[in-house]
């Protein structure tokens, strides 16, 4: 992860793009790219172009990593912290095999 973050940082520094990457702009970009990812499945969810999906997914990940860097947080740390919180909201004995929201389990 550290090397990936360094490559993203270098890419942006070489282009002098960091000045455009406020948390607000990064949040907008994440949403836009997530919409483009969803668009890959718009009319046919079973016959999608995997390469296009992977490219859009990479864009979402890249902006998320940039947001973490901008906020000076470690992506792995915040994901693991959230996973622990989610485990408590969705205990296996109540949530296994169902998609019900935690407050309705």
N, C-alpha and C positions, 0 to 999 in steps of 0.2 A: 504494500500500500504506500509506503514511504517513497519508493522510487516512482510510482505512478503519480503521486502528488507533486513530486519534484519536476517531472516531465510536463505536467499541466502548468505548473508555475513558470517554467522556462518558456513554454510555448507562448503564454500570455505576456511575459516580460519582453520577449523578442519583438512582439507586435505592439507593445505599449498599450495593452488592452485593460490592464488592471483598473485604470481610472474609470472604466465603464461598469465595473463589477461591484456595485453597491449590493448590500443584502437584498434590497428591494428589486433591483434589476435581475439579480440571480434568481430570486423567487419567481419573478415573471418568466424568466427563461426556462426554469424547470417546468412550470405549468404549460408553457407553449410547446416544449419538446414532448411532454407527456401527452399532450393533445395530438401531436404528430405520430407518436407511438400508437395511440388509440386508433388513429386514422388508418393504420395498416390493417385493421380488422373491421373497418366500417361496413362493408357490404358482404363480406364473406369471411367469417371467423375460422373456417376450416381450411381455406385455400389462400393462405397468406404467403408473402415473400419473406422467408426467414432472414435473408441478407438485409432487407430494408428494416425489418423489426430490430435486428441486432444493431444497425446503425443508429436508429432512433433511441434504443435503449442505452447505447453508449453516450449519446448526447445528454440524456437524462442523468446518467451517472456522473458525467463530467461536470455538469452544472452543480449537482449535489456536492461533489467533492470540492468544487470551487467555493461553494457556500460555506462548507465546513472550514476551509482554509481562511476565508474572510472573517468568520466568527472565532477563529483560533481555537477550534475544537478538533479532537481526533475522531474521525468517522467511525472507527472500530469501537471506541469507547462509548459514543452516544448510541450506536446501534445495539450494543450489548446491554447498556443500561435500559433502553426502551424494551428490549426483548424480556428482560427480567420483570419489568413492570407488566408487560402483556401476559406473561406466564401466570401472574397472579390474577389478572382479569379473566383469563381463559384457562382454568384448571382442567387438566386432562379428563378427569372424571365427569366433568360437565360438558366440555366442549368437543370431545373426540367425535369426529364424524358429522358434526353439525356446523352450520354457518350462522347460527343465531348470534345476534349482538350480545356482548357480555352482560348488559343490564337486563336481558330477558332469558338468561340461562336458568 
